[in-house]
């Protein structure tokens, strides 16, 4: 043998085949918590016994019994790991002189699975089966035979335990029947001597039915002693739960022998899945004992790790899953599929953006990760979990205001972020003019924000990449969730379509905010307005085989709103994508994806009093994309290479008359272009070396049609890491990016009136580079991560607007915008606590972001050509995000946000012009609004872990802006009736906003 | 809780705009401001001014004006020097200026700085194709329709409102203030009948628009704008209580001129919303010839103007209720007498007896209810006013 192929197939049950000379059986399952009485009687020890297996009698074999699953466990002396004897081949076994018969093996009609002991009082014969059943409940069970355990993390004890149940059967009327419990049974079932202590004849059990004693015994028992014995739903649920326990536990504390041969190194590869749902887990860190050789699982849960031959320890880490450590004995390349279990406590406490020590495992910088659980539990306005608002709690990420669309990363503008949703590009990531983000947390799996070291396969934006992916559907059964909030509700449904092959996940959200807007007083400015949005997500994943997976996703969103008047804004996103993942024969991964994205916004300007001027204005961004990339590990190198192409077709503006309008239908020329790129990168991670490097080169091109124009250039990605200690790392890196599509805006944040524009005549591609360095230190037993990152960033050809610029339906838009160069620099300090009752992080950022016009336009040059503050330049920024867990069900979340007020342009002069008083404004962004401060609190109630419950309800009660501070969104000045200058402040959430949200899962 | 949540939310979103001020840097900005248009076919008025720090009292602004020499020049040889009127305003006789020339304003300040507008052709006057009043939900709406005729696509209108109104009551007796309190109740000592010259029942009032109205037909198949709202007058507004007149002066604008005025309006009034453009100053068309780095504000257009007039009868007026208009005093005791600067006894139909009016059987009214001048108007009836009220 000495060759162990561990093949774990979830859902169909554990299938671990150990090719021993003795047994054809499964890998033995073992529970990972201390309890008594699970195995045969009350010991885990293997005792010598005999077994009649596959027609052969084996003697003096170490045996034990899994009294829960009714499996015979055997251990061959030369093989450390026990195996489960295949029951269909096991006739009987004998331990301590007692025979246990597999009645199904002998074809006894109606006999349950498992092994039976024959009891007799010399007159009546009864078969007894002893089982250990699984139960889990809160409460104190210490008095219950001392079984169970108390999880110290829980204030309320959560007891997982087994209890013993003996069942008795007799043969009655020719069928094998269970005897109902009762006094008569106890009286009748005094254990007697076994039928025989002699070596049984294989044929003996077959005579049982013909045994006059048994037959008589049965006949002498009262009829009420018999019951159907059908396993209840409760028991099935328990079995399912215990199956998961078994799956997890089966990996622990054992050594798996993989492959054969004498190679110096070998590659272990496989798939990591969620034990409960069967979903492939993306982003699981797979590392060796030292932590220096590692990889992350891809979107299909695949990993591949090359290690030195011999004994090793594989660690599997994912922030929401329980840690998994596997001992392996590598003799050659082979497969090892793993299942992981979600942390029960992660429901409240997984505020951690990446697992401990993650920062020390790669040379990349500025990567932030977050999962949907984290997002859901963050306090937010109106209780709706919000992806973008969660992103804003990370250091280096800012926005111009709390109800603004988009975000700014390390001084970049909001259009310099590539927002990918299942690979499709989202051009407007917000609902309800920025109050909600466009992503449904019900279906969101992971979000990853690359602030600094942007992987070489990404391109097209110069500041950051926000990569959001949706979950695969549950592979086991149909599940769903329903959430109700004050303004919105959301629903999700998922499950298998074809067992073990195809799953789906479907989610949707909508709002009913009109009721609130109608009730607002006129002074609010929004009275009588209408606002609505909805979005739908659909994902279908199909596994052709172990090496090929196809995932199809679709996303659609719609927004519409109007505030008093005849003007209605509408915009929508549509993204469809198809991704094929192929695991190559050499352990690499090929990803090919294609899709279509569309962003459209429409302004309906109706003049109820001037029908001649009514019109509808529409702008649209269409893009199709094709991406192909390969990742391949070769020794200490992980290579990635590939290419992608994006075809843009933009409608920069089309105006059509509505009603009796005299407006001439007019369309600006369609803009179209192709953006192909090729890339190659390498991650060099030598075994045992404190040094590691990541290098990549991407060459992006941009070819416009009508008129034909070409732009292009290389993009460099380089980063390095030096780790003098396992918990201390220093990193540095530099990367450059090109961007060929621009958001033309004259407001501080993304608005529906903004126009997207391709590079072309008069509008040059944006280019940017960033250099960064950081130190990362994990202390206090991997509980606290401390990181300090600094960066310097330059940007060129960012478009700002001229005073009085006309940005819609402008054939000469390039004449109304100006090119600017940008610079930003800053330091980000972050302390992150990863475990314990209190989890979360505190981050302080000091940064600056400034722009400078690149042309000299005389008096019209913005601020005379001097550097001026970008709208999102907020030098001091403090964020505190945390969760304190009282029990596994109850926790409190808090969120504190402080930042310097953002720059604004305010009037510094007044003058009379005509009959009116007019304002003269300061240099652009020369002043600041008051500092921003907000504290949010939320109390989370999670469902109990009652296995029998069909539905699980969770609730969050919270308050946004607890202190009721009137934070300024903007300040503005008006000349009241043309005579007085008056200043005002707009505060979007000017007082406490309590909320309640309910979520139901089934 | 069911009822509480909406209330809390309303509190949350109510009144999200608050008075606010930021301390501006204390720097002197004294850029030149040139306002006005060259009006061909009628006298032109151009006003020079300065930019003052925000918050400067209007009194200060009205005292300090740039002084210099202003000339309107035509490229066909026309030249007209401005005559200083007052408060920085110069008047030019451009009544006979030929409309087929291009014109510019040339400013020579006493400090030797020279400014000029660009040479511009004359924007012909649009045709007022409609000026009408129509009741709406919120009041009487006044609309204007304009036709750009041959080549005009951008429009501006300013207006002057004139209205006749009357006091609430005609007095029959007037209280005589200042008399000592009577020992007896002889009314004749404390009131008198009004003199015929004291007829303050009808008054006239007038005011001009502050913001110019702007409209554009650019992008339309025809250069007309139809039924653009000028303003809405509440039904209870005294302006439409007797006779109302709207005089609208319209002119044509270049595209740049309209954009400048629109921008000026927007950055003074339409800032601060979620999607408002970040405010900034838009350059005008006044440049400094002597020092190009000098900034001047203003956009000067060359226009012809036309006017249109609309009378509105009191058809839509709804009299409001003034709870303080009538006071019923049992007697003009000492406190009552000095309550108003002057008190009238009205001829209200409410009379408590059939006898001659006395202090005790008629209602009293404050002065503002019987003297129309107290409501801002004058007795100066325009010559062209169509009715015979005095």
Interface residues (C-beta under 8 A of the other chain):
Chain A: X403 X404 X433 X434 X486 X516 X519 X520 X521 X523 X524 X525 X526 X609 X610 X611 X612 X613 X615 X655 X661 X662 X663 X664 X666 X746 X747 X748 X749 X751 X752 X753 X801 X803 X804 X806 X809 X858 X859 X860 X871 X904 X905 X906 X907 X908 X909 X910 X911 X912 X913 X914 X915 X916 X917 X918 X919 X920 X921 X922 X924 X925 X927 X929 X966 X968 X969 X970 X971 X972 X973 X974 X975 X977 X978 X979 X981 X982 X983 X984 X985 X986 X987 X988 X989 X990 X991 X992 X993 X994 X996
Chain B: X5 X6 X8 X9 X10 X11 X12 X13 X14 X15 X16 X17 X18 X19 X20 X21 X22 X24 X25 X27 X29 X31 X33 X35 X36 X47 X49 X50 X51 X52 X53 X54 X55 X56 X58 X61 X141 X143 X208 X209 X210 X211 X212 X217 X219 X220 X221 X222 X224 X225 X226 X227 X228 X229 X259 X260 X263 X264 X267 X268 X269 X271 X272 X273 X274 X275 X276 X277 X278 X279 X280 X281 X282 X283 X292 X293 X295 X297 X298
